[in-house]
């Protein structure tokens, strides 16, 4: 993974994607859970992976399992289910 992803402020990038107070509140709660579990590196990797797949026109699934409950993963582009 390139250094630009390793050092990015993933929480701020995700927060910047929000356009409403409802989205900000939801993302804030989810980010706290990701932080408590020390998973920000995973979020950075997922951002990198999604960017690479988009750049290379790779098609991936709409969403599966409990991941579609996460609005953060929706904003990253991991799945296409808006849980709000």
C-alpha atoms as one frame of an Amber mdcrd trajectory, in Angstrom:
protein
   0.000   0.000   0.000   1.456   3.392  -0.965   2.610   5.734   1.797  -0.095
   8.263   0.955  -2.670   5.750   2.218  -0.597   4.637   5.206  -0.382   8.191
   6.503  -3.784   9.554   5.509  -6.177  10.817   8.169  -8.835   8.264   7.304
 -11.259   9.513   9.957 -11.161  13.040   8.523 -11.536  11.735   4.958 -14.635
   9.785   5.985 -16.084  12.717   7.943 -15.543  14.937   4.889 -17.831  12.651
   2.874 -20.777  13.425   5.155 -23.283  16.041   4.062 -25.863  15.992   6.879
 -25.865  16.009  10.672 -27.456  12.560  10.687 -24.571  11.195   8.616 -21.996
  12.899  10.861 -23.562  11.447  14.005 -23.675   7.942  12.559 -20.112   8.124
  11.233 -18.889   9.512  14.547 -20.333   6.536  16.437 -18.928   4.049  13.933
 -15.481   5.644  13.869 -15.283   5.378  17.658 -15.937   1.644  17.357 -13.289
   1.253  14.655 -10.838   3.249  16.798 -11.581   1.213  19.948 -10.733  -1.929
  17.996  -7.595  -0.367  16.459  -8.956  -0.806  12.923  -8.042   2.497  11.270
  -5.273   0.736   9.321  -7.930  -1.619   7.955 -10.032   1.366   6.859  -6.993
   2.871   5.132  -6.370  -0.407   3.310 -10.008  -0.660   2.255  -9.837   2.883
   0.868  -6.739   1.908  -1.110  -8.330  -1.339  -2.329 -11.517   0.375  -3.491
  -9.506   3.095  -5.268  -7.409   0.466  -7.088 -10.492  -1.510  -8.095 -12.175
   1.635  -9.431  -9.046   2.656 -11.360  -8.891  -0.799 -12.954 -12.624  -1.130
 -13.636 -12.934  -4.146 -11.355 -16.540  -4.999 -10.539 -17.320  -6.149  -7.013
 -20.515  -7.112  -5.222 -23.204  -4.783  -3.960 -22.720  -5.956  -0.362 -22.967
  -8.998   1.868 -23.549  -9.838   5.481 -23.194  -7.437   8.369 -20.808  -5.135
   6.497 -23.798  -3.467   4.842 -24.874  -2.157   8.270 -21.795   0.090   8.334
 -22.238   3.578   6.928 -18.455   4.092   7.084 -17.906   1.141   4.728 -20.597
   2.541   2.435 -18.764   5.888   2.283 -15.507   4.084   1.514 -17.234   2.291
  -1.363 -16.812  -1.214   0.034 -20.513  -1.822  -0.586 -23.400   0.069  -2.180
 -26.032  -0.249   0.554 -26.860   3.064   2.236 -27.673   1.889   5.764 -29.248
   5.206   6.656
